[in-house]
Amino acid sequence: MHEQQNIEFKSQWTDNILKTVCAFANTNGGTIYIGIDDNGNPVELKNIKKLMEDIPNKIKNTIGIVPKVNLIERDGKQLIEVNIESYKYPVSYKGAFYKRSGSTNTELAGTELTQFLLQKSGLVWDQSVEPLATLDDINLDTLDHFKRLSQKRLSSISTENDPELLLEKLNLLRNGKLKRAAILLFGKNPRKFFITSYLQIGRFISESEVISSDIIDGNLFEQVEKALEILRIKYLQNRFYYEGIVRKEDLEIPEAVLREAIINALIHRDYMIPAQTQLRVYDDKIWLWNAGKLPEGISIEQLKKPHASYLRNPLLADIFYKAGYIESWGRGTLNIIDYCTSANLPEPEMSEEMNGFLLVIHKYGEGSEKIPETTQKSPRKVPEKSQKILNALKENPFLSRKQLALNLGESEHTIQSRLRKLQKDGIIKRIGHAKGGHWEVVE
């Protein structure tokens, strides 16, 4: 027998053990053995009879719970076994709350404490009422859009024209007050109440150098669509490939992958942590981070196979499901992996970083069956970044310097320098005037 999540050894009783009692009660329960040292060896206990009386009384009077205390024997020595059940309500010791993490006790504070108290009260963050919000804060256009989206799964609400009754049916009101989920899902300006409830997108050319950035705000339905639109227009290139003899087009990271990843980040984020959702676009990958680590009981490896659904924000997930944005609960990460596999992309990387969840999706690379035309080499050897300019001009010879800079994530000055070098080397030439003309790539 060894110390672990639900077992603790103590050679003698001290009042500091009450922290462990509190932690066990707030987690999954556990057993404390008094009279065993850290190596698991029994030691001599003094005043056993008195301890058998004092320990349960001290726990009851100090913490307010009733343990089961037994006298047992091991290797010829008497031990005291203290069994603590898991409690549905929060248990404190001297005004502090503790939980068990591995074989140690952790004092809860800040957002972690708030989340714990909400859970113990039978609530989660998105189900709590936002007292200052009113129906005037609801975007009726988004509500109507949801009604259209949800006709397949919730046809009964398609004829409901009263916004208040509709929100009531969606379980987004309590005693006439808006829940936090209602603000995030349908609010005109969710940042009025939750200042970091937005998505930030940036174009990075290194880990520390960003050359373009956009703030995507609004409610969550708006954020999903706005993010996809700006990724299409500004941050990601179109890729053309062949399936047999059929020429097809998609983004360098398929939109199905992007949509699933963004939705997953927005609905599973911990909105009590004051940090916005962040999406970084690099030359070879995108990096998507949302605040909030994985729930207890689930690991990164479990996300890669069928698993139970652990919902940090069940109302957000429920409404997105009814809207058809989610096919089934517990499938988000599996869908991302499946979409990447179907598109011949590498398996995405998942990790817990900076008190949050990080997803890294790689762009098309060499060896992919769907080799995009825009990544094929030209007959002449040119630097990789100049090759990207050539690929872009082959697809659209009317691109301006500004458009090239936006598409490729470079400054106009850099693009101009590369264009001049390509012209000097005879690889491209300009046809017509600066305005109204076009580029020609010389084969």
Secondary structure as GFF3:
##gff-version 3
##sequence-region A 1 443
A	DSSP	beta_strand	7	10	.	.	.	ID=ss1
A	DSSP	alpha_helix	17	26	.	.	.	ID=ss2
A	DSSP	beta_strand	30	34	.	.	.	ID=ss3
A	DSSP	alpha_helix	48	63	.	.	.	ID=ss4
A	DSSP	beta_strand	68	74	.	.	.	ID=ss5
A	DSSP	beta_strand	77	84	.	.	.	ID=ss6
A	DSSP	beta_strand	92	93	.	.	.	ID=ss7
A	DSSP	beta_strand	96	101	.	.	.	ID=ss8
A	DSSP	beta_strand	104	107	.	.	.	ID=ss9
A	DSSP	alpha_helix	110	120	.	.	.	ID=ss10
A	DSSP	three_ten_helix	125	127	.	.	.	ID=ss11
A	DSSP	three_ten_helix	135	137	.	.	.	ID=ss12
A	DSSP	alpha_helix	140	149	.	.	.	ID=ss13
A	DSSP	three_ten_helix	155	157	.	.	.	ID=ss14
A	DSSP	alpha_helix	163	169	.	.	.	ID=ss15
A	DSSP	beta_strand	173	174	.	.	.	ID=ss16
A	DSSP	beta_strand	177	178	.	.	.	ID=ss17
A	DSSP	alpha_helix	180	186	.	.	.	ID=ss18
A	DSSP	three_ten_helix	190	192	.	.	.	ID=ss19
A	DSSP	beta_strand	199	204	.	.	.	ID=ss20
A	DSSP	beta_strand	210	216	.	.	.	ID=ss21
A	DSSP	alpha_helix	220	230	.	.	.	ID=ss22
A	DSSP	pi_helix	231	235	.	.	.	ID=ss23
A	DSSP	beta_strand	238	243	.	.	.	ID=ss24
A	DSSP	beta_strand	246	251	.	.	.	ID=ss25
A	DSSP	alpha_helix	255	268	.	.	.	ID=ss26
A	DSSP	beta_strand	277	281	.	.	.	ID=ss27
A	DSSP	beta_strand	285	291	.	.	.	ID=ss28
A	DSSP	alpha_helix	300	303	.	.	.	ID=ss29
A	DSSP	alpha_helix	314	322	.	.	.	ID=ss30
A	DSSP	alpha_helix	332	342	.	.	.	ID=ss31
A	DSSP	beta_strand	349	353	.	.	.	ID=ss32
A	DSSP	beta_strand	356	362	.	.	.	ID=ss33
A	DSSP	three_ten_helix	373	375	.	.	.	ID=ss34
A	DSSP	alpha_helix	384	395	.	.	.	ID=ss35
A	DSSP	alpha_helix	401	408	.	.	.	ID=ss36
A	DSSP	alpha_helix	412	424	.	.	.	ID=ss37
A	DSSP	beta_strand	428	431	.	.	.	ID=ss38
A	DSSP	beta_strand	438	441	.	.	.	ID=ss39
###
